[in-house]
């Protein structure tokens, strides 16, 4: 005979609940700032992963871009906010595809940048 298992309530929080508790609801200034920072960190991480996938050091990528290694490091670690043209230049040097998707009143449009 099988023993009955007692259902227990979850004591933790979901990530969304945790973010709301720390930064407030979506649409508030503090939460908007957090969400923006998170997106920038993801771009930096994508640059790093793509660079490593291409077996390049920060110095080698910097040379391809005509930039210093420290600038590449700052992009990857999100120390500095990047302009779109710089991000395009980086992914182009890494031979990666890049798309931008914009949803507006006419629906969603996707543009291939590289």
C-alpha positions in Angstrom: 0.0 0.0 0.0 1.3 3.5 -1.0 1.6 6.2 1.6 -0.2 9.4 0.9 2.1 12.4 0.4 1.1 15.6 2.0 1.0 18.7 -0.3 3.1 21.5 1.0 2.8 25.1 0.2 5.6 26.7 -1.8 7.7 29.0 0.5 9.8 30.7 -2.1 8.9 33.3 -4.8 9.0 33.1 -8.5 11.5 35.4 -10.3 8.7 37.7 -11.3 7.5 38.0 -7.7 11.0 38.6 -6.5 11.7 41.3 -9.2 8.4 43.0 -8.2 9.2 43.0 -4.5 12.6 44.6 -5.2 11.9 46.9 -8.1 8.2 47.5 -8.0 5.5 46.8 -10.7 6.2 47.1 -14.4 5.8 50.6 -15.6 7.2 52.3 -12.5 10.4 54.3 -12.9 12.5 52.0 -10.7 11.3 48.9 -12.5 11.8 50.4 -16.0 15.4 51.3 -15.1 16.0 47.7 -13.8 14.4 46.2 -17.0 16.5 48.5 -19.2 19.7 47.5 -17.4 18.9 43.9 -17.7 18.5 44.2 -21.4 21.9 45.9 -21.7 23.5 43.2 -19.7 22.0 40.6 -22.0 23.6 42.4 -25.0 27.0 42.4 -23.3 26.6 38.7 -22.6 25.7 38.0 -26.2 28.8 39.9 -27.4 31.0 37.8 -25.0 29.4 34.5 -26.0 29.7 35.2 -29.7 33.3 36.4 -29.3 34.2 33.2 -27.4 32.3 31.1 -30.0 34.6 32.6 -32.6 37.6 31.8 -30.5 38.6 35.4 -30.2 40.2 37.2 -27.3 39.0 40.7 -26.3 42.3 42.0 -27.7 41.7 40.3 -31.1 38.1 41.6 -31.3 39.3 45.0 -30.3 41.9 45.0 -33.2 39.2 44.0 -35.7 37.1 46.9 -34.5 39.9 49.4 -34.2 39.2 49.6 -30.4 41.2 48.9 -27.3 40.7 45.7 -25.4 39.4 47.6 -22.4 36.5 49.0 -24.6 35.5 45.4 -25.5 35.6 44.5 -21.9 33.4 47.4 -20.9 30.9 46.4 -23.6 30.8 42.8 -22.4 30.5 43.9 -18.7 28.0 46.6 -19.5 30.1 49.3 -17.9 29.2 51.7 -20.7 25.9 52.1 -22.6 26.5 51.3 -26.3 25.2 53.0 -29.3 23.3 50.9 -31.9 25.9 51.5 -34.6 28.6 50.2 -32.3 26.7 47.1 -31.5 26.1 46.5 -35.2 29.8 47.0 -35.9 30.7 44.4 -33.2 28.3 41.7 -34.4 29.4 42.4 -38.0 33.0 41.8 -37.0 31.9 38.6 -35.3 30.1 37.5 -38.5 26.8 37.2 -36.6 23.3 38.0 -37.7 21.4 40.7 -36.0 17.7 41.6 -36.2 15.6 44.3 -34.7 11.9 43.7 -34.2 9.6 46.7 -33.8 5.9 46.4 -32.9 3.9 49.5 -33.8 0.5 50.5 -34.9 0.9 48.7 -38.2 1.9 45.5 -36.6 5.2 43.9 -36.1 8.1 44.5 -38.4 11.5 42.8 -38.3 14.6 44.2 -39.9 17.8 42.3 -40.5 20.7 44.7 -39.6 23.5 42.3 -40.5 
